[in-house]
Amino acid sequence: MFDQFPEPARSQLRAAFDEGRTRPEWCFAEGQARLAYWAPFPGSDPAIVWQFDPGPDPVAAGDLLRRSLAAMGLTKVIHDISLQPGLDPAVDRAVEHEALLEAGFVMEVERLLLEWVAVSGVPDDPGRLTYRPARRMDPAEVIDLLVRISQGSLDHDTQVELATSGAEHEARWMYDDLMSRKAKPGWFVIGYLGDSPVGLVAPDDHSIAYIGVVPEHRGHGYVDDLLARGTRTLAEAGLQRVVAATDVANVPTANAFLRAGYSETGRLFRYYWRAS
Protein backbone atom coordinates (compact mmCIF):
# COMPACT_ATOMS: atom_id res chain seq x y z
CA MET A 1 0.00 0.00 0.00
CA PHE A 2 2.89 2.41 0.70
CA ASP A 3 3.82 2.24 -3.01
CA GLN A 4 0.57 4.02 -3.88
CA PHE A 5 1.95 7.16 -2.22
CA PRO A 6 4.39 9.47 -4.05
CA GLU A 7 7.66 10.59 -2.53
CA PRO A 8 8.42 11.89 0.03
CA ALA A 9 5.29 10.43 1.65
CA ARG A 10 6.28 6.88 0.66
CA SER A 11 9.63 7.06 2.47
CA GLN A 12 8.06 8.74 5.49
CA LEU A 13 5.45 6.00 5.74
CA ARG A 14 8.10 3.27 5.54
CA ALA A 15 10.12 5.00 8.27
CA ALA A 16 7.00 5.29 10.44
CA PHE A 17 6.25 1.59 9.83
CA ASP A 18 9.77 0.69 11.00
CA GLU A 19 9.10 2.71 14.17
CA GLY A 20 5.77 0.91 14.77
CA ARG A 21 3.69 4.03 14.13
CA THR A 22 1.76 3.04 11.01
CA ARG A 23 0.82 -0.07 9.05
CA PRO A 24 -0.10 -0.82 5.42
CA GLU A 25 -3.68 -1.58 6.49
CA TRP A 26 -3.91 1.93 7.93
CA CYS A 27 -3.41 3.40 4.44
CA PHE A 28 -6.22 4.19 2.00
CA ALA A 29 -6.26 5.34 -1.61
CA GLU A 30 -8.92 5.86 -4.23
CA GLY A 31 -8.71 7.91 -7.38
CA GLN A 32 -6.32 10.77 -6.63
CA ALA A 33 -7.01 10.85 -2.87
CA ARG A 34 -4.55 9.32 -0.41
CA LEU A 35 -4.40 9.14 3.37
CA ALA A 36 -2.83 7.17 6.20
CA TYR A 37 -3.30 6.90 9.94
CA TRP A 38 -0.47 7.43 12.40
CA ALA A 39 0.02 6.47 16.06
CA PRO A 40 1.89 8.87 18.34
CA PHE A 41 4.03 6.07 19.76
CA PRO A 42 4.45 2.32 19.20
CA GLY A 43 1.62 0.31 20.72
CA SER A 44 -0.82 3.23 20.84
CA ASP A 45 -3.99 3.44 18.80
CA PRO A 46 -3.88 5.49 15.59
CA ALA A 47 -4.89 9.02 16.49
CA ILE A 48 -3.89 11.20 13.54
CA VAL A 49 -4.93 11.35 9.88
CA TRP A 50 -1.54 11.62 8.24
CA GLN A 51 -0.24 12.07 4.70
CA PHE A 52 -3.67 13.28 3.60
CA ASP A 53 -3.59 14.25 -0.08
CA PRO A 54 -7.20 14.94 -1.07
CA GLY A 55 -6.58 15.38 -4.79
CA PRO A 56 -8.80 17.85 -6.64
CA ASP A 57 -12.25 16.71 -5.43
CA PRO A 58 -13.20 17.48 -1.80
CA VAL A 59 -16.38 15.38 -1.97
CA ALA A 60 -14.53 12.26 -3.16
CA ALA A 61 -11.74 12.82 -0.62
CA GLY A 62 -14.28 13.35 2.15
CA ASP A 63 -16.02 10.12 1.18
CA LEU A 64 -12.72 8.20 1.29
CA LEU A 65 -11.93 9.72 4.65
CA ARG A 66 -15.38 8.86 6.03
CA ARG A 67 -15.14 5.25 4.80
CA SER A 68 -11.63 4.87 6.16
CA LEU A 69 -12.80 6.01 9.59
CA ALA A 70 -15.54 3.38 9.53
CA ALA A 71 -13.03 0.72 8.46
CA MET A 72 -10.61 1.68 11.23
CA GLY A 73 -13.31 1.59 13.92
CA LEU A 74 -11.94 4.67 15.65
CA THR A 75 -13.87 6.85 18.08
CA LYS A 76 -11.77 10.01 17.74
CA VAL A 77 -8.98 11.27 15.51
CA ILE A 78 -7.32 14.57 14.60
CA HIS A 79 -5.84 16.12 11.49
CA ASP A 80 -3.52 19.13 11.38
CA ILE A 81 -3.07 21.71 8.64
CA SER A 82 0.08 23.82 9.02
CA LEU A 83 0.33 27.17 7.25
CA GLN A 84 2.46 30.29 7.14
CA PRO A 85 1.27 33.17 9.34
CA GLY A 86 -1.70 35.03 7.91
CA LEU A 87 -2.99 32.15 5.76
CA ASP A 88 -6.40 30.53 6.17
CA PRO A 89 -7.04 26.81 5.55
CA ALA A 90 -10.51 27.57 4.18
CA VAL A 91 -8.82 29.62 1.44
CA ASP A 92 -5.25 28.39 1.12
CA ARG A 93 -5.95 24.65 1.57
CA ALA A 94 -9.57 24.79 0.47
CA VAL A 95 -9.90 21.24 -0.94
CA GLU A 96 -8.37 19.67 2.17
CA HIS A 97 -10.47 21.88 4.46
CA GLU A 98 -13.70 21.07 2.61
CA ALA A 99 -12.92 17.35 2.53
CA LEU A 100 -12.45 17.33 6.30
CA LEU A 101 -15.76 19.11 6.84
CA GLU A 102 -17.43 16.70 4.40
CA ALA A 103 -16.24 13.80 6.56
CA GLY A 104 -17.51 15.37 9.78
CA PHE A 105 -14.34 16.99 11.13
CA VAL A 106 -14.52 20.30 13.02
CA MET A 107 -11.67 22.81 13.30
CA GLU A 108 -11.47 23.42 17.06
CA VAL A 109 -8.11 24.96 17.90
CA GLU A 110 -5.43 27.13 16.33
CA ARG A 111 -1.84 26.68 17.50
CA LEU A 112 1.28 28.78 17.23
CA LEU A 113 4.26 27.12 15.56
CA LEU A 114 7.45 28.43 17.15
CA GLU A 115 11.16 28.15 16.47
CA TRP A 116 14.38 28.95 18.31
CA VAL A 117 17.60 29.25 16.31
CA ALA A 118 21.10 29.28 17.71
CA VAL A 119 21.81 32.83 16.56
CA SER A 120 19.08 33.98 18.96
CA GLY A 121 21.31 33.04 21.88
CA VAL A 122 20.64 30.46 24.58
CA PRO A 123 18.22 31.72 27.27
CA ASP A 124 19.81 32.23 30.68
CA ASP A 125 19.01 29.75 33.45
CA PRO A 126 17.86 31.78 36.47
CA GLY A 127 19.30 29.09 38.74
CA ARG A 128 16.25 28.85 40.99
CA LEU A 129 15.51 25.17 40.36
CA THR A 130 17.33 21.89 40.64
CA TYR A 131 16.53 19.05 38.24
CA ARG A 132 16.05 15.29 38.36
CA PRO A 133 15.82 13.08 35.24
CA ALA A 134 12.27 11.76 34.92
CA ARG A 135 13.47 8.46 33.46
CA ARG A 136 15.21 7.63 36.73
CA MET A 137 12.13 8.30 38.84
CA ASP A 138 9.26 6.03 39.80
CA PRO A 139 6.74 6.21 36.92
CA ALA A 140 3.89 6.68 39.42
CA GLU A 141 5.60 9.81 40.74
CA VAL A 142 5.92 11.32 37.26
CA ILE A 143 2.35 10.37 36.33
CA ASP A 144 1.08 12.00 39.52
CA LEU A 145 2.93 15.18 38.56
CA LEU A 146 1.36 15.09 35.08
CA VAL A 147 -2.08 14.77 36.70
CA ARG A 148 -1.37 17.85 38.81
CA ILE A 149 -0.08 19.85 35.83
CA SER A 150 -3.25 19.05 33.88
CA GLN A 151 -5.39 20.80 36.51
CA GLY A 152 -6.39 24.20 35.14
CA SER A 153 -4.41 23.65 31.93
CA LEU A 154 -5.09 26.11 29.10
CA ASP A 155 -4.14 23.48 26.50
CA HIS A 156 -7.18 22.50 24.41
CA ASP A 157 -6.15 18.86 23.88
CA THR A 158 -5.61 18.42 27.60
CA GLN A 159 -8.99 19.96 28.38
CA VAL A 160 -10.67 17.62 25.89
CA GLU A 161 -8.97 14.54 27.33
CA LEU A 162 -9.78 15.53 30.90
CA ALA A 163 -13.44 15.92 29.97
CA THR A 164 -13.68 12.67 28.01
CA SER A 165 -11.12 10.28 29.52
CA GLY A 166 -10.14 11.69 32.91
CA ALA A 167 -6.91 13.05 34.37
CA GLU A 168 -5.35 9.67 35.18
CA HIS A 169 -5.85 8.30 31.67
CA GLU A 170 -4.52 11.50 30.10
CA ALA A 171 -1.44 11.48 32.34
CA ARG A 172 -0.62 7.83 31.66
CA TRP A 173 -0.99 8.39 27.91
CA MET A 174 1.24 11.48 28.11
CA TYR A 175 3.85 9.57 30.15
CA ASP A 176 4.00 6.78 27.56
CA ASP A 177 4.25 9.36 24.77
CA LEU A 178 7.08 11.31 26.40
CA MET A 179 8.99 8.17 27.32
CA SER A 180 8.81 6.97 23.72
CA ARG A 181 10.38 10.16 22.34
CA LYS A 182 13.83 10.17 20.81
CA ALA A 183 15.78 11.80 23.61
CA LYS A 184 18.81 11.14 25.77
CA PRO A 185 18.04 9.79 29.27
CA GLY A 186 18.78 13.05 31.07
CA TRP A 187 16.81 15.40 28.84
CA PHE A 188 13.31 14.94 30.30
CA VAL A 189 13.55 16.50 33.75
CA ILE A 190 11.47 17.49 36.75
CA GLY A 191 12.31 20.91 38.22
CA TYR A 192 12.36 21.29 42.01
CA LEU A 193 12.30 24.24 44.38
CA GLY A 194 13.92 22.63 47.39
CA ASP A 195 12.00 19.38 47.77
CA SER A 196 8.86 20.67 46.05
CA PRO A 197 8.30 19.68 42.39
CA VAL A 198 7.53 22.78 40.35
CA GLY A 199 7.03 21.33 36.89
CA LEU A 200 8.71 19.52 34.05
CA VAL A 201 10.17 20.00 30.59
CA ALA A 202 10.58 17.22 28.02
CA PRO A 203 12.81 17.97 25.03
CA ASP A 204 13.08 15.35 22.29
CA ASP A 205 15.52 15.18 19.38
CA HIS A 206 14.25 18.38 17.76
CA SER A 207 11.61 20.07 19.90
CA ILE A 208 10.23 21.02 23.27
CA ALA A 209 7.68 18.22 23.36
CA TYR A 210 6.02 19.20 26.64
CA ILE A 211 6.36 21.79 29.37
CA GLY A 212 4.17 22.41 32.40
CA VAL A 213 4.02 23.88 35.90
CA VAL A 214 1.92 22.58 38.81
CA PRO A 215 -0.94 24.91 39.88
CA GLU A 216 0.54 25.97 43.22
CA HIS A 217 3.73 27.25 41.55
CA ARG A 218 2.13 29.09 38.64
CA GLY A 219 2.46 32.84 38.35
CA HIS A 220 6.10 33.00 39.51
CA GLY A 221 7.83 32.64 36.13
CA TYR A 222 9.03 29.07 36.62
CA VAL A 223 7.98 28.24 33.07
CA ASP A 224 10.89 30.47 32.02
CA ASP A 225 13.31 28.40 34.12
CA LEU A 226 12.01 25.13 32.65
CA LEU A 227 12.06 26.42 29.08
CA ALA A 228 15.57 27.78 29.50
CA ARG A 229 16.66 24.35 30.76
CA GLY A 230 15.03 22.51 27.84
CA THR A 231 16.35 24.87 25.19
CA ARG A 232 19.85 24.89 26.67
CA THR A 233 19.82 21.07 26.79
CA LEU A 234 19.19 20.85 23.05
CA ALA A 235 21.59 23.69 22.22
CA GLU A 236 24.38 21.98 24.15
CA ALA A 237 23.58 18.77 22.23
CA GLY A 238 24.42 20.68 19.04
CA LEU A 239 20.97 21.57 17.71
CA GLN A 240 20.90 24.80 15.74
CA ARG A 241 17.09 24.84 15.59
CA VAL A 242 14.43 23.85 18.13
CA VAL A 243 10.70 23.85 17.39
CA ALA A 244 7.66 24.01 19.64
CA ALA A 245 3.91 24.64 19.52
CA THR A 246 1.26 25.93 21.86
CA ASP A 247 -2.37 26.99 21.54
CA VAL A 248 -2.94 30.59 20.49
CA ALA A 249 -5.26 30.89 23.50
CA ASN A 250 -2.52 29.70 25.89
CA VAL A 251 -1.10 33.20 26.21
CA PRO A 252 1.16 32.58 29.27
CA THR A 253 3.01 29.72 27.56
CA ALA A 254 3.19 31.53 24.22
CA ASN A 255 4.71 34.56 25.93
CA ALA A 256 7.25 32.36 27.70
CA PHE A 257 8.48 31.03 24.36
CA LEU A 258 8.77 34.54 22.96
CA ARG A 259 10.74 35.69 26.02
CA ALA A 260 13.11 32.75 25.50
CA GLY A 261 13.93 33.90 21.96
CA TYR A 262 11.48 31.75 20.00
CA SER A 263 9.65 33.33 17.07
CA GLU A 264 6.42 32.44 15.33
CA THR A 265 6.92 30.54 12.09
CA GLY A 266 3.35 29.55 11.29
CA ARG A 267 -0.03 28.42 12.52
CA LEU A 268 -1.38 24.90 12.94
CA PHE A 269 -5.12 24.36 12.53
CA ARG A 270 -6.30 21.22 14.34
CA TYR A 271 -9.44 19.42 13.17
CA TYR A 272 -11.21 16.84 15.34
CA TRP A 273 -13.46 13.95 14.40
CA ARG A 274 -15.44 12.03 17.00
CA ALA A 275 -17.78 9.10 16.50
CA SER A 276 -21.38 10.14 17.01
C-alpha positions in Angstrom: 0.0 0.0 0.0 2.9 2.4 0.7 3.8 2.2 -3.0 0.6 4.0 -3.9 1.9 7.2 -2.2 4.4 9.5 -4.0 7.7 10.6 -2.5 8.4 11.9 0.0 5.3 10.4 1.6 6.3 6.9 0.7 9.6 7.1 2.5 8.1 8.7 5.5 5.4 6.0 5.7 8.1 3.3 5.5 10.1 5.0 8.3 7.0 5.3 10.4 6.3 1.6 9.8 9.8 0.7 11.0 9.1 2.7 14.2 5.8 0.9 14.8 3.7 4.0 14.1 1.8 3.0 11.0 0.8 -0.1 9.0 -0.1 -0.8 5.4 -3.7 -1.6 6.5 -3.9 1.9 7.9 -3.4 3.4 4.4 -6.2 4.2 2.0 -6.3 5.3 -1.6 -8.9 5.9 -4.2 -8.7 7.9 -7.4 -6.3 10.8 -6.6 -7.0 10.9 -2.9 -4.5 9.3 -0.4 -4.4 9.1 3.4 -2.8 7.2 6.2 -3.3 6.9 9.9 -0.5 7.4 12.4 0.0 6.5 16.1 1.9 8.9 18.3 4.0 6.1 19.8 4.4 2.3 19.2 1.6 0.3 20.7 -0.8 3.2 20.8 -4.0 3.4 18.8 -3.9 5.5 15.6 -4.9 9.0 16.5 -3.9 11.2 13.5 -4.9 11.4 9.9 -1.5 11.6 8.2 -0.2 12.1 4.7 -3.7 13.3 3.6 -3.6 14.2 -0.1 -7.2 14.9 -1.1 -6.6 15.4 -4.8 -8.8 17.8 -6.6 -12.2 16.7 -5.4 -13.2 17.5 -1.8 -16.4 15.4 -2.0 -14.5 12.3 -3.2 -11.7 12.8 -0.6 -14.3 13.4 2.1 -16.0 10.1 1.2 -12.7 8.2 1.3 -11.9 9.7 4.7 -15.4 8.9 6.0 -15.1 5.3 4.8 -11.6 4.9 6.2 -12.8 6.0 9.6 -15.5 3.4 9.5 -13.0 0.7 8.5 -10.6 1.7 11.2 -13.3 1.6 13.9 -11.9 4.7 15.6 -13.9 6.8 18.1 -11.8 10.0 17.7 -9.0 11.3 15.5 -7.3 14.6 14.6 -5.8 16.1 11.5 -3.5 19.1 11.4 -3.1 21.7 8.6 0.1 23.8 9.0 0.3 27.2 7.3 2.5 30.3 7.1 1.3 33.2 9.3 -1.7 35.0 7.9 -3.0 32.2 5.8 -6.4 30.5 6.2 -7.0 26.8 5.6 -10.5 27.6 4.2 -8.8 29.6 1.4 -5.3 28.4 1.1 -5.9 24.6 1.6 -9.6 24.8 0.5 -9.9 21.2 -0.9 -8.4 19.7 2.2 -10.5 21.9 4.5 -13.7 21.1 2.6 -12.9 17.3 2.5 -12.5 17.3 6.3 -15.8 19.1 6.8 -17.4 16.7 4.4 -16.2 13.8 6.6 -17.5 15.4 9.8 -14.3 17.0 11.1 -14.5 20.3 13.0 -11.7 22.8 13.3 -11.5 23.4 17.1 -8.1 25.0 17.9 -5.4 27.1 16.3 -1.8 26.7 17.5 1.3 28.8 17.2 4.3 27.1 15.6 7.4 28.4 17.1 11.2 28.2 16.5 14.4 28.9 18.3 17.6 29.3 16.3 21.1 29.3 17.7 21.8 32.8 16.6 19.1 34.0 19.0 21.3 33.0 21.9 20.6 30.5 24.6 18.2 31.7 27.3 19.8 32.2 30.7 19.0 29.7 33.5 17.9 31.8 36.5 19.3 29.1 38.7 16.3 28.8 41.0 15.5 25.2 40.4 17.3 21.9 40.6 16.5 19.1 38.2 16.0 15.3 38.4 15.8 13.1 35.2 12.3 11.8 34.9 13.5 8.5 33.5 15.2 7.6 36.7 12.1 8.3 38.8 9.3 6.0 39.8 6.7 6.2 36.9 3.9 6.7 39.4 5.6 9.8 40.7 5.9 11.3 37.3 2.3 10.4 36.3 1.1 12.0 39.5 2.9 15.2 38.6 1.4 15.1 35.1 -2.1 14.8 36.7 -1.4 17.8 38.8 -0.1 19.8 35.8 -3.2 19.0 33.9 -5.4 20.8 36.5 -6.4 24.2 35.1 -4.4 23.7 31.9 -5.1 26.1 29.1 -4.1 23.5 26.5 -7.2 22.5 24.4 -6.2 18.9 23.9 -5.6 18.4 27.6 -9.0 20.0 28.4 -10.7 17.6 25.9 -9.0 14.5 27.3 -9.8 15.5 30.9 -13.4 15.9 30.0 -13.7 12.7 28.0 -11.1 10.3 29.5 -10.1 11.7 32.9 -6.9 13.1 34.4 -5.4 9.7 35.2 -5.8 8.3 31.7 -4.5 11.5 30.1 -1.4 11.5 32.3 -0.6 7.8 31.7 -1.0 8.4 27.9 1.2 11.5 28.1 3.8 9.6 30.1 4.0 6.8 27.6 4.2 9.4 24.8 7.1 11.3 26.4 9.0 8.2 27.3 8.8 7.0 23.7 10.4 10.2 22.3 13.8 10.2 20.8 15.8 11.8 23.6 18.8 11.1 25.8 18.0 9.8 29.3 18.8 13.0 31.1 16.8 15.4 28.8 13.3 14.9 30.3 13.5 16.5 33.8 11.5 17.5 36.7 12.3 20.9 38.2 12.4 21.3 42.0 12.3 24.2 44.4 13.9 22.6 47.4 12.0 19.4 47.8 8.9 20.7 46.1 8.3 19.7 42.4 7.5 22.8 40.3 7.0 21.3 36.9 8.7 19.5 34.1 10.2 20.0 30.6 10.6 17.2 28.0 12.8 18.0 25.0 13.1 15.3 22.3 15.5 15.2 19.4 14.3 18.4 17.8 11.6 20.1 19.9 10.2 21.0 23.3 7.7 18.2 23.4 6.0 19.2 26.6 6.4 21.8 29.4 4.2 22.4 32.4 4.0 23.9 35.9 1.9 22.6 38.8 -0.9 24.9 39.9 0.5 26.0 43.2 3.7 27.3 41.5 2.1 29.1 38.6 2.5 32.8 38.4 6.1 33.0 39.5 7.8 32.6 36.1 9.0 29.1 36.6 8.0 28.2 33.1 10.9 30.5 32.0 13.3 28.4 34.1 12.0 25.1 32.7 12.1 26.4 29.1 15.6 27.8 29.5 16.7 24.3 30.8 15.0 22.5 27.8 16.4 24.9 25.2 19.9 24.9 26.7 19.8 21.1 26.8 19.2 20.8 23.1 21.6 23.7 22.2 24.4 22.0 24.1 23.6 18.8 22.2 24.4 20.7 19.0 21.0 21.6 17.7 20.9 24.8 15.7 17.1 24.8 15.6 14.4 23.9 18.1 10.7 23.8 17.4 7.7 24.0 19.6 3.9 24.6 19.5 1.3 25.9 21.9 -2.4 27.0 21.5 -2.9 30.6 20.5 -5.3 30.9 23.5 -2.5 29.7 25.9 -1.1 33.2 26.2 1.2 32.6 29.3 3.0 29.7 27.6 3.2 31.5 24.2 4.7 34.6 25.9 7.3 32.4 27.7 8.5 31.0 24.4 8.8 34.5 23.0 10.7 35.7 26.0 13.1 32.7 25.5 13.9 33.9 22.0 11.5 31.8 20.0 9.6 33.3 17.1 6.4 32.4 15.3 6.9 30.5 12.1 3.3 29.6 11.3 0.0 28.4 12.5 -1.4 24.9 12.9 -5.1 24.4 12.5 -6.3 21.2 14.3 -9.4 19.4 13.2 -11.2 16.8 15.3 -13.5 13.9 14.4 -15.4 12.0 17.0 -17.8 9.1 16.5 -21.4 10.1 17.0 
